[in-house]
Amino acid sequence: MRKIVLYFLFFIIPLCLISQELDYGEQYQQLQPGGPARPEAAQEEELVEAQINRLQLAISNENYPVTPGDIYRITFTTAGELVSNQLIVESDYSINLGVFGTMDVKNMRFPVLKKQVEELILQGYPGSLPSLTMISTGNFVIPVIGEIPQTRYITAWGLTRLDEAVATVLGRYSSLRNIRVISMDGVAREYDLWMARYRGDLSQNPLIRPGDRIDIGRVKKEIYINGEVYRPGRYQLKQEENFESVRLFTGGFTPLADLRRITIERYSGEQVELILLDYNEYKESFEFHDRDVITVPSKRDEDLQVTVLGAVFSPGRYAYTPPEHYMYYVNLAGGIDFERNSREEVTILDRYGNEKNTNLPVMPGDTITVLNNDFVYNFNRYFPVVTTGFAFIITIIEIVNLANQ
């Protein structure tokens, strides 16, 4: 028993004392200036740094709009003493200047306000060397609604632009081409952020003001373009925009672009329609549909591919494989759809658009078209349109007859 007590005294108690010293040492280190920073302190430092950056931007920008929540300092001398007062911009855009009255600062830029306040004090105290300086910028909250995952409330300040306000709230089907900003007075203005982002048009990226509400529309027409263009990708289109607009959006075609063989994959229901067109012929008249996929092929690919269109299950481009017959490429495209083609009628055009005999060998750049010639298919496709037209004409005739009676 005595040995156990001695063991406890010599080993356990010293370990407890060492542990306490380490714990006190950590606490002491945290209290020192160079000790580990607390999360709250780090956040405060970030907020202070952000406020300093905003203040510097506001001071250096001659177009900074006076914003509710801004804090200014006015200093001047009178009777040999320095007078210093803080001025706060109220929510109604008013500033209380004390003995100098109240000033309405709505729609005023800070440099203009600075000049007016300093001139006002000079009139009351000549030679007082007045100076108005900004010491803090105001914040405000605006709602963002419309085609976004959920309504958001964004914190903004005097130099927040529309692009920055919506950058973190946009969804997959949010439109950049149709964004409305409704002001406090109820005036709605529509903006095109795509033109601001990619064409540098600042008139489409306005400063957000207190009381504004942002309403984001839904994408109505979006295409995907790839191949020989400088900026391939997804593009949202307005109703009136054509192929020439798309060319400008993508930065233009590369020198290798084959503009005579541009293809459009168009999805209608479960079927895919492949359209082959010449850019120079359709650049102003072709109308895109939502979800069209445009491929601008390379002139180098012309020597390696054969295009198959029409009544096949998988129209597209396929690798040139000599000396295969045209049916080889038709089969690669899923074979003939006999609901649309009943007599296996096929036309073949060479790379220059000239029709060639189907018995001749298929060459690189050829386009094989399996015709939609089935009577039942064409009857079901066009008969409803024809009958509707006839019914309309008969109705008009009946109305005219009744009117003449």
C-alpha positions in Angstrom: 0.0 0.0 0.0 2.8 2.4 0.9 4.4 1.7 -2.6 1.2 2.6 -4.3 1.0 5.9 -2.4 4.6 6.8 -3.3 4.0 5.9 -6.9 1.0 8.3 -7.0 3.0 11.1 -5.4 6.1 10.8 -7.6 4.4 10.3 -11.0 0.7 11.2 -11.2 0.8 14.6 -9.4 3.7 16.0 -11.5 1.9 15.0 -14.7 -1.2 16.9 -13.5 0.9 20.0 -12.8 2.5 19.9 -16.2 -0.9 19.6 -17.9 -2.1 22.6 -16.0 0.9 24.6 -17.0 0.4 23.8 -20.7 -3.3 24.8 -20.4 -2.4 28.1 -18.7 0.3 28.7 -21.4 -2.2 28.3 -24.2 -4.6 30.7 -22.6 -1.8 33.2 -22.0 -0.7 32.9 -25.6 -4.2 33.6 -26.9 -4.3 36.8 -24.8 -1.0 38.1 -26.4 -1.0 40.3 -29.5 0.8 37.6 -31.5 -1.4 34.7 -30.2 -3.8 32.7 -32.4 -6.5 35.0 -33.8 -10.1 34.3 -32.8 -12.7 33.6 -35.7 -14.7 36.7 -34.5 -11.6 38.9 -34.7 -10.8 37.6 -38.2 -14.3 38.3 -39.4 -14.1 41.8 -38.0 -10.8 42.4 -39.7 -12.4 41.3 -43.1 -15.4 43.6 -42.6 -13.1 46.5 -41.7 -10.9 45.9 -44.8 -14.0 45.6 -47.1 -15.3 48.9 -45.7 -11.9 50.6 -46.3 -11.8 49.3 -49.9 -15.3 50.6 -50.5 -14.5 54.0 -49.0 -11.4 54.3 -51.2 -13.4 53.4 -54.3 -16.1 55.9 -53.4 -13.6 58.7 -52.8 -11.8 58.1 -56.1 -15.0 57.8 -58.2 -16.3 61.2 -59.3 -19.7 59.6 -60.1 -20.3 58.1 -56.6 -24.0 58.7 -55.8 -24.9 60.0 -52.4 -26.5 57.0 -50.7 -28.6 56.7 -47.5 -26.4 55.5 -44.7 -23.3 57.4 -45.9 -21.4 59.2 -43.1 -19.5 62.4 -43.8 -17.4 64.7 -41.7 -17.5 68.5 -42.0 -14.6 70.5 -40.5 -14.1 74.3 -40.4 -12.6 76.9 -38.2 -14.4 79.7 -36.4 -13.0 82.1 -33.8 -9.7 80.3 -34.0 -11.2 76.9 -33.0 -11.6 73.8 -35.1 -15.2 72.6 -35.4 -15.9 69.0 -36.6 -19.3 67.4 -37.0 -20.6 64.1 -38.5 -23.3 64.2 -41.2 -25.5 61.2 -41.9 -27.5 60.7 -45.1 -31.0 59.7 -43.9 -33.3 57.2 -45.7 -35.2 60.1 -47.3 -31.9 61.5 -48.8 -31.8 64.4 -46.4 -28.8 65.7 -44.5 -29.1 67.8 -41.3 -26.5 70.6 -41.4 -27.4 72.1 -38.1 -27.6 75.9 -38.2 -27.2 75.7 -42.0 -30.5 73.9 -42.4 -31.4 70.6 -44.1 -30.3 69.7 -47.6 -32.1 67.3 -50.1 -29.3 65.2 -51.7 -31.4 62.8 -53.8 -29.8 62.0 -57.2 -26.7 64.0 -56.2 -23.1 62.9 -56.7 -20.7 63.3 -53.8 -18.3 65.7 -55.5 -21.3 68.0 -56.2 -22.5 67.7 -52.6 -19.0 68.4 -51.3 -18.8 71.6 -53.3 -22.2 72.9 -52.3 -21.7 72.2 -48.5 -18.3 73.9 -48.5 -19.6 76.9 -50.4 -22.6 77.2 -47.9 -20.3 77.2 -44.9 -17.9 79.7 -46.5 -20.9 82.1 -46.9 -21.6 81.9 -43.2 -18.0 81.8 -42.0 -15.7 83.4 -44.5 -12.2 82.2 -44.4 -13.1 79.1 -42.3 -11.4 76.6 -44.6 -14.4 74.1 -44.7 -13.8 70.5 -45.8 -16.3 67.8 -46.3 -14.9 64.3 -46.3 -16.4 60.8 -46.5 -15.7 58.5 -43.6 -18.2 55.6 -44.3 -20.4 54.3 -47.1 -24.0 53.2 -46.6 -25.5 49.8 -47.3 -29.0 48.8 -48.4 -30.9 45.6 -49.2 -32.8 44.9 -52.5 -35.0 41.9 -53.4 -34.3 39.8 -56.5 -37.3 37.8 -57.9 -38.3 36.0 -61.0 -36.7 33.0 -62.8 -34.2 32.1 -60.0 -34.2 29.1 -57.5 -35.7 31.3 -54.8 -36.3 34.9 -53.9 -33.1 36.5 -52.6 -32.3 39.7 -50.7 -28.9 41.2 -51.7 -26.9 43.7 -49.7 -25.7 46.5 -52.0 -23.9 49.9 -51.7 -23.6 53.0 -53.8 -21.4 51.5 -56.5 -23.1 48.0 -56.8 -24.0 47.4 -60.5 -26.7 45.1 -61.8 -24.3 42.4 -62.9 -22.8 42.2 -59.4 -26.2 42.1 -57.7 -27.4 39.1 -59.7 -24.2 37.2 -60.1 -24.8 34.7 -57.3 -28.5 34.2 -57.7 -28.9 33.2 -61.4 -30.3 29.8 -62.2 -30.0 27.5 -65.3 -33.0 29.2 -67.1 -32.4 32.7 -65.9 -32.3 35.2 -68.8 -29.4 37.6 -69.1 -31.2 39.3 -72.0 -34.4 40.2 -70.1 -33.8 41.7 -66.6 -36.1 44.4 -65.3 -35.2 46.9 -62.6 -38.2 48.5 -60.9 -37.4 51.7 -59.1 -38.8 53.0 -55.8 -41.2 55.2 -57.9 -42.5 52.1 -59.8 -40.7 52.9 -63.1 -39.5 49.7 -64.8 -36.5 49.6 -67.1 -35.3 46.5 -69.0 -31.6 45.7 -69.4 -29.5 43.2 -71.4 -26.7 42.0 -69.2 -25.2 40.0 -72.1 -24.5 43.2 -73.9 -22.9 44.6 -70.8 -20.7 41.5 -70.1 -19.5 40.8 -73.6 -19.9 44.1 -75.5 -18.9 46.5 -72.7 -22.2 48.4 -72.9 -22.4 50.0 -69.4 -25.8 51.5 -70.2 -27.1 47.9 -69.8 -25.4 47.5 -66.4 -26.7 50.4 -64.2 -26.0 51.2 -60.6 -28.5 49.7 -58.2 -30.3 52.3 -56.0 -32.1 51.9 -52.6 -35.7 50.8 -53.2 -35.0 49.0 -56.5 -36.4 45.6 -57.2 -34.8 43.2 -59.7 -37.0 40.9 -61.7 -35.2 38.2 -63.8 -37.0 36.8 -66.8 -36.9 33.2 -68.2 -34.8 32.2 -71.2 -37.0 32.1 -74.3 -34.5 31.0 -76.9 -31.1 29.4 -76.2 -28.7 27.8 -78.7 -25.5 26.0 -78.5 -22.8 26.6 -81.1 -19.5 24.7 -81.5 -16.9 24.0 -84.1 -14.9 26.7 -86.0 -15.9 29.8 -84.0 -13.8 31.7 -81.5 -16.1 31.5 -78.6 -18.2 28.3 -78.7 -20.8 27.8 -76.1 -24.4 28.5 -75.1 -26.0 31.8 -76.2 -29.4 33.3 -75.3 -31.1 35.0 -78.3 -33.8 37.6 -78.6 -36.6 37.0 -81.1 -35.3 39.2 -83.8 -31.6 38.0 -83.7 -30.4 36.0 -86.7 -27.2 34.1 -87.8 -25.3 37.4 -88.2 -26.0 38.2 -84.6 -24.7 34.8 -83.6 -21.6 35.4 -85.6 -21.0 38.6 -83.6 -21.7 36.9 -80.3 -19.1 34.1 -80.9 -16.4 36.5 -82.1 -16.7 35.4 -85.7 -15.7 32.3 -87.7 -12.1 31.0 -87.8 -10.3 30.9 -91.1 -10.9 27.1 -91.3 -14.7 27.5 -91.0 -16.6 25.8 -93.8 -19.6 28.1 -94.1 -21.2 26.1 -96.9 -21.9 23.1 -94.6 -23.2 24.5 -91.3 -25.5 22.0 -89.6 -28.4 22.7 -87.3 -29.6 19.9 -85.0 -33.2 20.7 -84.1 -35.1 18.7 -81.5 -38.9 18.3 -82.0 -40.4 15.8 -79.6 -38.5 12.6 -79.8 -37.1 13.2 -83.3 -34.0 15.1 -84.3 -34.0 17.1 -87.5 -30.7 17.8 -89.2 -30.6 21.0 -91.3 -27.7 21.7 -93.7 -27.3 25.3 -94.8 -25.0 27.8 -96.5 -24.3 30.7 -94.1 -24.0 33.3 -97.0 -27.4 32.4 -98.2 -29.3 32.3 -94.8 -27.3 34.6 -92.5 -30.1 37.1 -92.4 -33.2 35.0 -93.0 -32.7 31.8 -91.0 -34.7 31.6 -87.8 -33.3 29.7 -84.8 -35.5 27.6 -82.5 -35.0 27.1 -78.8 -32.3 24.4 -78.1 -30.9 24.4 -81.6 -27.3 22.9 -81.8 -25.2 24.6 -84.5 -22.0 23.0 -85.7 -19.6 25.0 -87.9 -17.4 22.3 -89.5 -13.8 22.7 -90.5 -12.6 22.7 -94.1 -10.2 20.0 -93.0 -13.1 17.7 -92.0 -14.5 17.9 -95.5 -11.9 15.4 -96.6 -12.9 13.0 -93.9 -16.7 13.0 -93.5 -19.9 12.1 -95.4 -23.2 13.8 -94.3 -26.5 11.8 -94.1 -29.8 13.6 -93.9 -33.6 13.0 -94.3 -35.6 9.8 -93.5 -33.0 8.1 -91.3 -33.0 7.5 -87.6 -29.7 9.2 -86.7 -28.8 11.9 -89.3 -25.4 13.4 -89.0 -21.8 13.3 -90.2 -19.9 10.0 -90.5 -16.2 9.2 -91.2 -15.4 8.6 -94.9 -14.6 5.0 -95.5 -13.7 4.1 -99.1 -14.8 2.3 -101.1 -18.2 1.8 -99.3 -21.5 2.3 -101.1 -23.9 5.1 -100.0 -26.1 2.4 -98.2 -23.1 1.9 -95.9 -23.4 5.5 -94.6 -27.3 5.3 -94.5 -26.9 2.2 -92.3 -24.5 4.1 -90.0 -27.2 6.7 -89.7 -29.6 4.0 -88.3 -31.0 2.9 -91.6 -34.0 4.1 -93.7 -37.1 5.1 -91.7 -39.7 3.3 -94.0 -42.6 5.3 -92.4 -41.1 8.3 -94.2 -39.4 6.6 -97.2 -41.2 3.9 -99.1 -39.1 3.4 -102.2 -35.6 3.9 -100.9 -35.3 7.1 -103.0 -31.9 8.9 -102.3 -30.2 11.9 -103.7 -26.4 12.6 -103.4 -24.8 16.0 -103.7 -21.0 16.5 -104.0 -19.1 19.1 -101.9 -20.0 21.8 -104.5 -23.7 21.1 -104.4 -23.9 19.2 -107.7 -26.2 16.2 -107.9 -24.4 12.9 -108.7 -25.5 9.4 -109.7 -26.1 7.0 -106.9 -24.2 4.4 -108.7 -21.0 6.5 -108.5 -18.6 6.0 -105.5 -19.3 8.1 -102.5 -16.6 10.8 -102.1 -15.5 12.9 -99.1 -17.8 15.9 -98.5 -20.8 14.2 -100.2 -24.2 14.7 -98.7 -26.7 11.8 -98.9 -30.3 12.7 -98.5 -32.9 9.9 -98.0 -36.2 11.6 -99.3 -39.4 11.8 -97.3 -41.6 10.4 -100.0 -44.0 8.1 -98.2 -47.6 9.0 -99.2 -49.1 8.2 -95.8 -46.4 10.1 -93.9 -46.8 13.2 -96.1 -50.6 12.9 -96.1 -50.7 12.8 -92.3 -48.2 15.7 -92.1 -49.9 18.1 -94.5 -53.5 17.0 -94.7 -54.5 18.7 -91.4 -53.1 21.9 -92.7 -54.8 21.6 -96.1 -58.2 20.7 -94.5 -57.9 23.6 -92.0 -57.3 26.0 -94.9 -60.2 24.7 -96.9 -62.5 24.9 -93.9 -61.4 28.5 -93.3 -62.1 29.4 -96.9 -65.5 27.7 -96.9 -66.4 29.6 -93.7 -65.5 32.9 -95.3 -67.6 32.1 -98.3 -70.6 31.2 -96.1 -70.2 34.4 -94.2 -70.1 36.5 -97.4 -73.2 34.7 -98.8 -75.1 35.4 -95.6 -74.0 39.0 -95.7 -75.3 39.4 -99.3 -78.7 37.9 -98.5 
